[in-house]
Protein backbone atom coordinates (compact mmCIF):
# COMPACT_ATOMS: atom_id res chain seq x y z
CA UNK A 1 0.00 0.00 0.00
CA UNK A 2 2.86 2.39 0.85
CA UNK A 3 4.50 1.77 -2.54
CA UNK A 4 1.22 2.38 -4.37
CA UNK A 5 0.65 5.61 -2.43
CA UNK A 6 4.15 6.82 -3.29
CA UNK A 7 3.67 6.10 -7.00
CA UNK A 8 0.25 7.77 -7.13
CA UNK A 9 1.58 10.73 -5.15
CA UNK A 10 4.44 11.21 -7.63
CA UNK A 11 2.01 10.90 -10.55
CA UNK A 12 -0.35 13.51 -9.13
CA UNK A 13 2.55 15.84 -8.29
CA UNK A 14 3.88 15.65 -11.85
CA UNK A 15 0.45 16.41 -13.32
CA UNK A 16 0.02 19.42 -11.02
CA UNK A 17 3.55 20.55 -11.85
CA UNK A 18 2.81 20.36 -15.58
CA UNK A 19 -0.47 22.26 -15.26
CA UNK A 20 0.95 24.99 -13.02
CA UNK A 21 4.11 25.28 -15.13
CA UNK A 22 2.01 25.66 -18.29
CA UNK A 23 -0.18 28.30 -16.64
CA UNK A 24 2.80 30.28 -15.36
CA UNK A 25 4.39 30.08 -18.81
CA UNK A 26 1.28 31.58 -20.40
CA UNK A 27 1.07 34.39 -17.82
CA UNK A 28 4.77 35.16 -18.17
CA UNK A 29 4.67 35.21 -21.96
CA UNK A 30 1.53 37.37 -22.02
CA UNK A 31 2.80 39.87 -19.44
CA UNK A 32 6.49 40.11 -20.36
CA UNK A 33 6.59 39.27 -24.03
CA UNK A 34 9.28 37.17 -25.75
CA UNK A 35 12.21 39.24 -24.43
CA UNK A 36 11.08 39.21 -20.80
CA UNK A 37 10.19 35.52 -20.92
CA UNK A 38 13.63 34.86 -22.41
CA UNK A 39 15.27 36.74 -19.54
CA UNK A 40 13.43 34.61 -16.98
CA UNK A 41 14.40 31.44 -18.84
CA UNK A 42 18.03 32.59 -18.94
CA UNK A 43 18.17 33.36 -15.21
CA UNK A 44 16.55 30.04 -14.30
CA UNK A 45 18.94 28.21 -16.62
CA UNK A 46 22.13 29.86 -15.32
CA UNK A 47 21.36 29.66 -11.62
CA UNK A 48 19.57 26.32 -12.03
CA UNK A 49 22.73 24.82 -13.50
CA UNK A 50 24.79 26.19 -10.61
CA UNK A 51 22.28 24.73 -8.14
CA UNK A 52 22.33 21.35 -9.90
CA UNK A 53 26.10 20.99 -10.26
CA UNK A 54 27.73 23.49 -7.90
CA UNK A 55 27.67 21.07 -4.97
CA UNK A 56 30.04 18.67 -6.84
CA UNK A 57 28.13 15.50 -6.02
CA UNK A 58 27.42 15.80 -2.29
CA UNK A 59 23.66 16.00 -2.75
CA UNK A 60 23.81 12.92 -4.99
CA UNK A 61 25.26 10.91 -2.11
CA UNK A 62 22.77 11.95 0.59
CA UNK A 63 20.32 9.05 0.52
CA UNK A 64 22.99 6.35 0.20
CA UNK A 65 25.02 7.57 3.19
CA UNK A 66 21.85 8.20 5.18
CA UNK A 67 20.55 4.62 4.89
CA UNK A 68 23.33 2.28 3.78
CA UNK A 69 26.34 3.23 5.89
CA UNK A 70 27.24 3.23 9.56
CA UNK A 71 26.91 7.01 9.74
CA UNK A 72 23.86 8.29 11.58
CA UNK A 73 21.23 10.39 9.82
CA UNK A 74 22.08 13.31 12.08
CA UNK A 75 25.78 13.14 11.21
CA UNK A 76 25.11 12.99 7.46
CA UNK A 77 22.55 15.80 7.71
CA UNK A 78 24.78 18.15 9.72
CA UNK A 79 27.80 17.36 7.57
CA UNK A 80 26.03 17.94 4.25
CA UNK A 81 24.23 21.13 5.26
CA UNK A 82 27.46 22.54 6.71
CA UNK A 83 29.32 21.74 3.51
CA UNK A 84 26.59 23.32 1.38
CA UNK A 85 26.76 26.53 3.42
CA UNK A 86 30.54 26.77 2.92
CA UNK A 87 30.20 25.83 -0.75
CA UNK A 88 27.53 28.53 -1.21
CA UNK A 89 29.74 31.28 0.22
CA UNK A 90 32.64 30.26 -2.04
CA UNK A 91 30.42 30.19 -5.12
CA UNK A 92 28.90 33.55 -4.14
CA UNK A 93 32.38 35.13 -4.01
CA UNK A 94 33.21 33.68 -7.43
CA UNK A 95 29.93 34.89 -8.98
CA UNK A 96 30.24 38.40 -7.51
CA UNK A 97 33.84 38.60 -8.73
CA UNK A 98 32.94 37.50 -12.27
CA UNK A 99 30.01 39.92 -12.27
CA UNK A 100 32.25 42.78 -11.11
CA UNK A 101 34.66 42.21 -14.00
CA UNK A 102 31.81 41.87 -16.49
CA UNK A 103 32.48 38.23 -17.33
CA UNK A 104 28.94 37.06 -16.59
CA UNK A 105 25.51 38.65 -16.09
CA UNK A 106 26.79 42.00 -17.30
CA UNK A 107 23.31 43.01 -18.51
CA UNK A 108 21.70 42.37 -15.11
CA UNK A 109 21.95 44.58 -12.04
CA UNK A 110 23.25 43.33 -8.70
CA UNK A 111 19.79 42.56 -7.32
CA UNK A 112 19.37 39.81 -9.93
CA UNK A 113 22.66 38.25 -8.84
CA UNK A 114 21.55 38.29 -5.20
CA UNK A 115 18.20 36.73 -6.11
CA UNK A 116 19.98 34.14 -8.22
CA UNK A 117 22.34 33.18 -5.41
CA UNK A 118 19.39 32.87 -3.01
CA UNK A 119 17.79 30.61 -5.62
CA UNK A 120 20.96 28.47 -5.60
CA UNK A 121 21.12 28.30 -1.80
CA UNK A 122 17.48 27.31 -1.34
CA UNK A 123 17.84 24.77 -4.16
CA UNK A 124 20.84 23.28 -2.35
CA UNK A 125 18.85 22.91 0.87
CA UNK A 126 15.78 21.64 -0.97
CA UNK A 127 17.71 18.93 -2.80
CA UNK A 128 19.54 17.84 0.35
CA UNK A 129 16.35 17.66 2.41
CA UNK A 130 14.58 15.79 -0.40
CA UNK A 131 17.20 13.04 -0.13
CA UNK A 132 16.31 12.46 3.52
CA UNK A 133 12.59 12.29 2.78
CA UNK A 134 13.20 9.77 -0.01
CA UNK A 135 15.50 7.72 2.23
CA UNK A 136 12.80 7.52 4.88
CA UNK A 137 10.09 6.84 2.26
CA UNK A 138 8.17 10.00 3.14
CA UNK A 139 7.30 10.57 -0.50
CA UNK A 140 3.70 11.64 0.10
CA UNK A 141 4.74 14.32 2.59
CA UNK A 142 7.54 15.42 0.24
CA UNK A 143 5.08 15.89 -2.62
CA UNK A 144 2.62 17.73 -0.39
CA UNK A 145 5.24 20.37 0.39
CA UNK A 146 6.28 20.48 -3.26
CA UNK A 147 2.72 21.03 -4.47
CA UNK A 148 2.14 23.67 -1.79
CA UNK A 149 5.18 25.64 -2.99
CA UNK A 150 4.00 25.36 -6.61
CA UNK A 151 0.58 26.70 -5.70
CA UNK A 152 2.13 29.59 -3.77
CA UNK A 153 4.29 30.41 -6.81
CA UNK A 154 1.22 30.40 -9.05
CA UNK A 155 -0.73 32.62 -6.64
CA UNK A 156 2.13 35.14 -6.41
CA UNK A 157 2.56 35.37 -10.18
CA UNK A 158 -1.20 35.54 -10.76
CA UNK A 159 -1.53 38.40 -8.26
CA UNK A 160 1.30 40.25 -9.97
CA UNK A 161 -0.50 39.80 -13.28
CA UNK A 162 -3.88 40.93 -11.91
CA UNK A 163 -2.40 44.08 -10.35
CA UNK A 164 -0.19 44.70 -13.41
CA UNK A 165 3.03 44.52 -11.46
CA UNK A 166 4.66 41.85 -13.61
CA UNK A 167 8.32 42.31 -14.46
CA UNK A 168 11.33 40.03 -14.76
CA UNK A 169 12.62 40.75 -11.26
CA UNK A 170 9.29 40.09 -9.51
CA UNK A 171 8.66 36.88 -11.48
CA UNK A 172 12.14 35.65 -10.58
CA UNK A 173 11.47 36.67 -6.96
CA UNK A 174 8.32 34.51 -6.98
CA UNK A 175 10.46 31.49 -7.92
CA UNK A 176 12.95 32.28 -5.17
CA UNK A 177 10.16 32.65 -2.59
CA UNK A 178 8.57 29.33 -3.58
CA UNK A 179 11.94 27.56 -3.33
CA UNK A 180 12.54 29.15 0.06
CA UNK A 181 9.15 28.02 1.38
CA UNK A 182 9.60 24.50 0.05
CA UNK A 183 13.05 24.12 1.62
CA UNK A 184 11.77 25.69 4.85
CA UNK A 185 8.84 23.25 5.10
CA UNK A 186 11.08 20.25 4.40
CA UNK A 187 13.89 21.19 6.79
CA UNK A 188 11.50 22.23 9.55
CA UNK A 189 9.81 18.82 9.46
CA UNK A 190 12.72 16.56 8.56
CA UNK A 191 12.98 15.55 12.21
CA UNK A 192 16.70 16.31 12.61
CA UNK A 193 18.08 19.29 14.49
CA UNK A 194 20.91 21.09 12.71
CA UNK A 195 24.22 22.17 14.19
CA UNK A 196 27.33 23.08 12.26
CA UNK A 197 29.62 20.08 11.99
CA UNK A 198 32.02 19.12 9.21
CA UNK A 199 33.40 15.59 8.97
CA UNK A 200 36.21 15.64 6.39
CA UNK A 201 36.43 11.84 6.28
CA UNK A 202 32.72 11.55 5.53
CA UNK A 203 32.96 14.28 2.90
CA UNK A 204 35.72 12.40 1.07
CA UNK A 205 33.63 9.22 1.00
CA UNK A 206 30.58 11.13 -0.21
CA UNK A 207 32.60 12.78 -2.98
CA UNK A 208 33.94 9.41 -4.08
CA UNK A 209 30.43 8.00 -4.29
CA UNK A 210 28.57 11.11 -5.46
CA UNK A 211 30.97 12.16 -8.21
CA UNK A 212 30.11 9.07 -10.26
CA UNK A 213 26.43 10.00 -10.27
CA UNK A 214 27.35 13.67 -10.63
CA UNK A 215 29.35 13.22 -13.83
CA UNK A 216 26.79 10.81 -15.23
CA UNK A 217 24.11 13.48 -14.80
CA UNK A 218 26.44 16.21 -16.11
CA UNK A 219 27.25 14.34 -19.32
C-alpha positions as CSV (number, residue, x, y, z in Angstrom):
1,X,0.0,0.0,0.0
2,X,2.9,2.4,0.8
3,X,4.5,1.8,-2.5
4,X,1.2,2.4,-4.4
5,X,0.7,5.6,-2.4
6,X,4.1,6.8,-3.3
7,X,3.7,6.1,-7.0
8,X,0.3,7.8,-7.1
9,X,1.6,10.7,-5.1
10,X,4.4,11.2,-7.6
11,X,2.0,10.9,-10.6
12,X,-0.3,13.5,-9.1
13,X,2.5,15.8,-8.3
14,X,3.9,15.7,-11.8
15,X,0.4,16.4,-13.3
16,X,0.0,19.4,-11.0
17,X,3.5,20.6,-11.8
18,X,2.8,20.4,-15.6
19,X,-0.5,22.3,-15.3
20,X,0.9,25.0,-13.0
21,X,4.1,25.3,-15.1
22,X,2.0,25.7,-18.3
23,X,-0.2,28.3,-16.6
24,X,2.8,30.3,-15.4
25,X,4.4,30.1,-18.8
26,X,1.3,31.6,-20.4
27,X,1.1,34.4,-17.8
28,X,4.8,35.2,-18.2
29,X,4.7,35.2,-22.0
30,X,1.5,37.4,-22.0
31,X,2.8,39.9,-19.4
32,X,6.5,40.1,-20.4
33,X,6.6,39.3,-24.0
34,X,9.3,37.2,-25.7
35,X,12.2,39.2,-24.4
36,X,11.1,39.2,-20.8
37,X,10.2,35.5,-20.9
38,X,13.6,34.9,-22.4
39,X,15.3,36.7,-19.5
40,X,13.4,34.6,-17.0
41,X,14.4,31.4,-18.8
42,X,18.0,32.6,-18.9
43,X,18.2,33.4,-15.2
44,X,16.6,30.0,-14.3
45,X,18.9,28.2,-16.6
46,X,22.1,29.9,-15.3
47,X,21.4,29.7,-11.6
48,X,19.6,26.3,-12.0
49,X,22.7,24.8,-13.5
50,X,24.8,26.2,-10.6
51,X,22.3,24.7,-8.1
52,X,22.3,21.4,-9.9
53,X,26.1,21.0,-10.3
54,X,27.7,23.5,-7.9
55,X,27.7,21.1,-5.0
56,X,30.0,18.7,-6.8
57,X,28.1,15.5,-6.0
58,X,27.4,15.8,-2.3
59,X,23.7,16.0,-2.8
60,X,23.8,12.9,-5.0
61,X,25.3,10.9,-2.1
62,X,22.8,11.9,0.6
63,X,20.3,9.0,0.5
64,X,23.0,6.4,0.2
65,X,25.0,7.6,3.2
66,X,21.8,8.2,5.2
67,X,20.6,4.6,4.9
68,X,23.3,2.3,3.8
69,X,26.3,3.2,5.9
70,X,27.2,3.2,9.6
71,X,26.9,7.0,9.7
72,X,23.9,8.3,11.6
73,X,21.2,10.4,9.8
74,X,22.1,13.3,12.1
75,X,25.8,13.1,11.2
76,X,25.1,13.0,7.5
77,X,22.6,15.8,7.7
78,X,24.8,18.2,9.7
79,X,27.8,17.4,7.6
80,X,26.0,17.9,4.3
81,X,24.2,21.1,5.3
82,X,27.5,22.5,6.7
83,X,29.3,21.7,3.5
84,X,26.6,23.3,1.4
85,X,26.8,26.5,3.4
86,X,30.5,26.8,2.9
87,X,30.2,25.8,-0.7
88,X,27.5,28.5,-1.2
89,X,29.7,31.3,0.2
90,X,32.6,30.3,-2.0
91,X,30.4,30.2,-5.1
92,X,28.9,33.6,-4.1
93,X,32.4,35.1,-4.0
94,X,33.2,33.7,-7.4
95,X,29.9,34.9,-9.0
96,X,30.2,38.4,-7.5
97,X,33.8,38.6,-8.7
98,X,32.9,37.5,-12.3
99,X,30.0,39.9,-12.3
100,X,32.2,42.8,-11.1
101,X,34.7,42.2,-14.0
102,X,31.8,41.9,-16.5
103,X,32.5,38.2,-17.3
104,X,28.9,37.1,-16.6
105,X,25.5,38.6,-16.1
106,X,26.8,42.0,-17.3
107,X,23.3,43.0,-18.5
108,X,21.7,42.4,-15.1
109,X,21.9,44.6,-12.0
110,X,23.3,43.3,-8.7
111,X,19.8,42.6,-7.3
112,X,19.4,39.8,-9.9
113,X,22.7,38.2,-8.8
114,X,21.6,38.3,-5.2
115,X,18.2,36.7,-6.1
116,X,20.0,34.1,-8.2
117,X,22.3,33.2,-5.4
118,X,19.4,32.9,-3.0
119,X,17.8,30.6,-5.6
120,X,21.0,28.5,-5.6
121,X,21.1,28.3,-1.8
122,X,17.5,27.3,-1.3
123,X,17.8,24.8,-4.2
124,X,20.8,23.3,-2.4
125,X,18.8,22.9,0.9
126,X,15.8,21.6,-1.0
127,X,17.7,18.9,-2.8
128,X,19.5,17.8,0.3
129,X,16.3,17.7,2.4
130,X,14.6,15.8,-0.4
131,X,17.2,13.0,-0.1
132,X,16.3,12.5,3.5
133,X,12.6,12.3,2.8
134,X,13.2,9.8,0.0
135,X,15.5,7.7,2.2
136,X,12.8,7.5,4.9
137,X,10.1,6.8,2.3
138,X,8.2,10.0,3.1
139,X,7.3,10.6,-0.5
140,X,3.7,11.6,0.1
141,X,4.7,14.3,2.6
142,X,7.5,15.4,0.2
143,X,5.1,15.9,-2.6
144,X,2.6,17.7,-0.4
145,X,5.2,20.4,0.4
146,X,6.3,20.5,-3.3
147,X,2.7,21.0,-4.5
148,X,2.1,23.7,-1.8
149,X,5.2,25.6,-3.0
150,X,4.0,25.4,-6.6
151,X,0.6,26.7,-5.7
152,X,2.1,29.6,-3.8
153,X,4.3,30.4,-6.8
154,X,1.2,30.4,-9.0
155,X,-0.7,32.6,-6.6
156,X,2.1,35.1,-6.4
157,X,2.6,35.4,-10.2
158,X,-1.2,35.5,-10.8
159,X,-1.5,38.4,-8.3
160,X,1.3,40.3,-10.0
161,X,-0.5,39.8,-13.3
162,X,-3.9,40.9,-11.9
163,X,-2.4,44.1,-10.4
164,X,-0.2,44.7,-13.4
165,X,3.0,44.5,-11.5
166,X,4.7,41.9,-13.6
167,X,8.3,42.3,-14.5
168,X,11.3,40.0,-14.8
169,X,12.6,40.8,-11.3
170,X,9.3,40.1,-9.5
171,X,8.7,36.9,-11.5
172,X,12.1,35.6,-10.6
173,X,11.5,36.7,-7.0
174,X,8.3,34.5,-7.0
175,X,10.5,31.5,-7.9
176,X,13.0,32.3,-5.2
177,X,10.2,32.6,-2.6
178,X,8.6,29.3,-3.6
179,X,11.9,27.6,-3.3
180,X,12.5,29.2,0.1
181,X,9.2,28.0,1.4
182,X,9.6,24.5,0.0
183,X,13.1,24.1,1.6
184,X,11.8,25.7,4.8
185,X,8.8,23.2,5.1
186,X,11.1,20.3,4.4
187,X,13.9,21.2,6.8
188,X,11.5,22.2,9.6
189,X,9.8,18.8,9.5
190,X,12.7,16.6,8.6
191,X,13.0,15.5,12.2
192,X,16.7,16.3,12.6
193,X,18.1,19.3,14.5
194,X,20.9,21.1,12.7
195,X,24.2,22.2,14.2
196,X,27.3,23.1,12.3
197,X,29.6,20.1,12.0
198,X,32.0,19.1,9.2
199,X,33.4,15.6,9.0
200,X,36.2,15.6,6.4
201,X,36.4,11.8,6.3
202,X,32.7,11.6,5.5
203,X,33.0,14.3,2.9
204,X,35.7,12.4,1.1
205,X,33.6,9.2,1.0
206,X,30.6,11.1,-0.2
207,X,32.6,12.8,-3.0
208,X,33.9,9.4,-4.1
209,X,30.4,8.0,-4.3
210,X,28.6,11.1,-5.5
211,X,31.0,12.2,-8.2
212,X,30.1,9.1,-10.3
213,X,26.4,10.0,-10.3
214,X,27.4,13.7,-10.6
215,X,29.4,13.2,-13.8
216,X,26.8,10.8,-15.2
217,X,24.1,13.5,-14.8
218,X,26.4,16.2,-16.1
219,X,27.2,14.3,-19.3
